[in-house]
Structure formats: structure tokens, C-alpha cells
Amino acid sequence: MGTWNSRGLRGSTLEDLINHTNEIYREKKLALIQKVPTPITPVSIDKESRHITLAYFDQKSTVDYIGAVQGVPVCFDAKECAAGTFPLQNVHPHQVEFMKEFEEQRGIAFLILYFTACDEMYYLPCAHLEKFWKRMQEGGRKSFTYDEIDKSWRIRSHRDILVHYLEPLSRDLMSREE
């Protein structure tokens, strides 16, 4: 059996990679992060099997993940991008608002961006997202490019930790304390 690495798991979704990472973090007592379930409204239920056969996604959910890292409240959303441009329409206004309010409560909010074409992941601090968001609201671009991402925020794999976001999270935390 081969070893696991991000290239070997190309077929897996970003969510699967993050869920695996969060399980390792939990086992090592580094963090306790949970996937926030996507709220759905059932439309049709098979009475025999009691399975939902038709449903729609509720409009508002907050972020994909929430929890604590060594006592620090953390929330983040995970986004994949196939092209070199990330459309800001992929982040909803209520998510940006939730992340801002989360940070006002002294938590840390961020995005994990996976640029699939180049197989690279980045930690995007909430402040960086807000900068792009503000630019859009002021009539500027409705997206940001791969080239605009600060490459020093790249997320790397480390042994069995496939999306080792605690490294850039630690850097983000230290920059706030200065």
C-alpha cells in the first residue's frame, strides 16, 4: 500500500482532506474542529425506508468548520478553485459578516483555498478576504487572482496531516499579538 500525500489523494475532495486533518488534530489533542452540517429542508421522504428522497439546501449557513485550537476559537470555510481566478460570489455576504463578527469576539476566521489546477492550498486570513470584498463593493473586481494571493500563506502537508493549516493559523495568531 502506498503512502498518503496530497498528490495521491487528488480524487478526494478538499472537505475529505480537511476532515482527515481535523481527525488527526483531535487525536493529537491539537485542536477540536467540527464540520458544520449543511442545513437542508426535506421535500419528500420515502415512508418505507424513511430516507429523504428530495430536499433543497437552506439559503443560509455560516461557515464549513468551527471549533477551538488550544483555547482559541476558530472558524473557516473551504473553497476549491479550478481556474486562476476565484469569484467572490462563491463566498456569501452572510458568511463574510459571520466571519467579521467572529473575529470581533476575538476568534480567528479564515478561508482555505485549494487551487486545483496547480495543486496548491492557501490560508486566506479574514482581513485579506475583507480587502478583496471591499474592493468588490466599491465597484472593483468581483474576484481575485492566484497571483494576488500571498504565497507565504501556503498550506503544506506534513506526514499524515494533509492540510496542515495550524502552521499558518499560528502565524496569523502571532501577527495579531504584535
C-alpha positions as CSV (number, residue, x, y, z in Angstrom):
1,M,0.0,0.0,0.0
2,G,1.4,3.4,-0.9
3,T,1.8,6.4,1.3
4,W,-0.8,9.2,1.5
5,N,0.1,12.6,0.2
6,S,-1.9,15.4,-1.4
7,R,-0.9,14.3,-4.9
8,G,-2.0,10.7,-4.1
9,L,-5.4,12.0,-2.9
10,R,-6.2,14.2,-5.9
11,G,-9.5,12.4,-6.3
12,S,-10.6,13.3,-2.8
13,T,-12.5,16.5,-2.2
14,L,-11.0,19.3,-0.2
15,E,-13.6,18.6,2.5
16,D,-12.4,15.0,2.8
17,L,-8.8,16.1,3.2
18,I,-9.7,18.7,5.9
19,N,-11.9,16.2,7.7
20,H,-9.0,13.7,7.8
21,T,-6.7,16.5,9.1
22,N,-9.2,17.5,11.8
23,E,-9.4,13.9,13.0
24,I,-5.6,13.8,13.3
25,Y,-5.6,17.1,15.1
26,R,-8.2,15.8,17.5
27,E,-6.3,12.6,18.1
28,K,-3.1,14.5,18.9
29,K,-5.1,16.9,21.1
30,L,-4.0,19.9,19.0
31,A,-7.5,21.1,18.0
32,L,-11.1,20.2,18.1
33,I,-12.8,21.3,14.9
34,Q,-16.2,20.2,13.7
35,K,-17.8,20.2,10.2
36,V,-20.9,22.4,10.4
37,P,-23.7,20.3,8.7
38,T,-25.3,22.0,5.7
39,P,-28.9,22.7,6.6
40,I,-31.4,21.1,4.3
41,T,-35.2,21.1,4.1
42,P,-36.7,17.8,3.2
43,V,-39.4,17.9,0.5
44,S,-40.1,14.2,0.0
45,I,-39.4,11.3,2.3
46,D,-39.8,7.6,1.4
47,K,-42.2,6.3,4.1
48,E,-40.8,2.7,3.9
49,S,-37.1,3.4,4.2
50,R,-37.5,6.7,5.9
51,H,-34.9,8.2,3.6
52,I,-35.1,11.7,2.3
53,T,-35.6,11.4,-1.5
54,L,-35.9,15.1,-2.3
55,A,-34.6,18.1,-0.4
56,Y,-33.2,21.6,-1.0
57,F,-30.4,23.4,0.7
58,D,-31.4,26.1,3.1
59,Q,-30.1,29.5,2.0
60,K,-28.1,30.5,5.0
61,S,-25.4,28.5,6.6
62,T,-22.4,30.1,8.3
63,V,-19.1,28.5,7.6
64,D,-17.9,25.0,6.9
65,Y,-15.9,24.4,10.1
66,I,-15.9,25.7,13.7
67,G,-14.1,24.8,16.8
68,A,-11.1,25.6,19.0
69,V,-7.3,25.4,18.7
70,Q,-5.5,25.4,22.0
71,G,-8.3,27.6,23.5
72,V,-8.6,29.9,20.5
73,P,-12.0,30.0,18.8
74,V,-11.6,29.2,15.1
75,C,-14.0,29.2,12.1
76,F,-13.3,28.7,8.5
77,D,-14.7,27.9,5.1
78,A,-13.1,25.7,2.5
79,K,-13.2,26.6,-1.2
80,E,-11.9,25.0,-4.3
81,C,-10.9,26.9,-7.4
82,A,-10.3,25.2,-10.7
83,A,-9.1,28.4,-12.5
84,G,-6.5,31.0,-11.7
85,T,-9.3,33.4,-10.6
86,F,-11.5,33.0,-7.5
87,P,-15.0,34.5,-7.9
88,L,-16.1,36.3,-4.8
89,Q,-19.7,35.1,-5.5
90,N,-18.5,31.8,-4.1
91,V,-18.5,33.5,-0.6
92,H,-21.8,34.7,0.5
93,P,-22.3,38.1,2.2
94,H,-23.7,36.4,5.4
95,Q,-20.6,34.3,5.6
96,V,-18.3,37.3,5.4
97,E,-20.5,39.1,8.0
98,F,-20.3,36.0,10.3
99,M,-16.5,35.8,10.0
100,K,-16.1,39.5,10.8
101,E,-18.4,39.1,13.9
102,F,-16.5,36.0,14.9
103,E,-13.2,38.0,14.8
104,E,-14.8,40.8,16.8
105,Q,-15.3,38.2,19.5
106,R,-11.6,37.5,19.4
107,G,-11.8,34.4,17.3
108,I,-9.9,33.7,14.2
109,A,-11.7,33.3,10.9
110,F,-10.2,32.4,7.5
111,L,-10.6,30.6,4.2
112,I,-8.8,27.5,3.0
113,L,-8.4,27.9,-0.8
114,Y,-7.5,25.0,-2.9
115,F,-6.3,25.9,-6.4
116,T,-6.8,22.5,-8.0
117,A,-5.0,23.3,-11.3
118,C,-1.7,23.9,-9.5
119,D,-2.5,21.6,-6.6
120,E,-1.8,24.3,-4.0
121,M,-3.7,25.3,-0.9
122,Y,-3.6,28.6,0.8
123,Y,-4.7,30.1,4.2
124,L,-6.5,33.4,3.5
125,P,-6.9,35.4,6.7
126,C,-10.2,37.1,7.2
127,A,-8.5,40.5,6.8
128,H,-7.2,39.5,3.3
129,L,-10.7,38.3,2.3
130,E,-12.2,41.6,3.6
131,K,-9.8,43.6,1.4
132,F,-10.9,41.8,-1.7
133,W,-14.6,42.0,-0.6
134,K,-14.3,45.8,0.0
135,R,-12.7,46.3,-3.4
136,M,-15.7,44.5,-5.0
137,Q,-18.2,46.5,-3.0
138,E,-16.5,49.7,-4.2
139,G,-17.1,48.7,-7.8
140,G,-13.8,46.9,-8.4
141,R,-13.1,43.3,-9.5
142,K,-15.7,40.7,-8.4
143,S,-12.9,38.2,-8.0
144,F,-9.2,37.9,-7.0
145,T,-6.5,36.0,-8.8
146,Y,-4.0,33.3,-7.9
147,D,-1.3,36.0,-8.4
148,E,-2.9,38.2,-5.8
149,I,-2.6,35.5,-3.1
150,D,0.3,36.0,-0.7
151,K,2.3,32.8,-1.4
152,S,3.8,32.9,2.1
153,W,0.4,31.7,3.4
154,R,0.7,28.4,1.5
155,I,-0.6,25.3,3.4
156,R,1.6,22.3,3.3
157,S,1.2,18.6,4.1
158,H,3.1,17.1,6.9
159,R,3.3,13.3,7.2
160,D,-0.3,12.2,7.8
161,I,-1.6,15.8,8.2
162,L,-2.8,16.5,4.7
163,V,-3.9,20.1,5.1
164,H,-1.7,21.4,7.9
165,Y,-3.5,24.7,8.5
166,L,-2.2,25.1,12.1
167,E,1.1,26.4,10.8
168,P,-0.4,29.5,9.0
169,L,-3.0,29.8,11.8
170,S,-0.2,30.1,14.3
171,R,1.4,32.8,12.2
172,D,-1.9,34.6,11.9
173,L,-2.3,34.5,15.7
174,M,1.2,35.8,16.4
175,S,0.7,38.7,14.0
176,R,-2.3,39.8,15.9
177,E,-0.5,39.8,19.2
178,E,2.2,42.1,17.9
